[in-house]
Amino acid sequence: MKVILLGAMLGNGVSTKSGSPKPYQLNSLEYLVPSQDFIQGDHNIQKCGFTVKSVQMAHDQTLYNKIASLSNESITEVELTLSPDPENMARNIVTDVQAPKS
C-alpha cells in the first residue's frame, strides 16, 4: 500500500490514573490521503487537499528507526507492508516500510 508518510510515534510507560499501575504501549504511523467529498441525503460536504490518517504499527524500535530516517528526509511516498495484528486478527498493522523503487 503506497501512502505519503508524515511520521510515527513509539512509546511505552506505566499509567497510574486508575490507581493500580497499568503498562501501556503507543505505536502508530500517520499518513496522508486525498480528501473526499461527503454527499449523502441532505448532507453535502466538499473537501479538497489531503486528510491525515493513522494506522497502528508493530511495537518495534527497528521499524520506528526506519520510519524516522525516511520521514526526517522530507515528506515522501512509501510502501507499507501490512500484517494481521497478533492482538486482534480482524485488524492489520504496519510491519515494514520501504522507500519507493525508482
Buried (B, 14 or more C-beta within 10 A) or exposed (E): EEBBBBBBEBEEEEEEEEEEEEEEEEBBBBBBEEEEEEEEEEEEEEEEEEEEEEBBBBBBEEBBEBBEEBBEEEEEEBBBBBEEBEEEEEEBBBBBBEBEEE
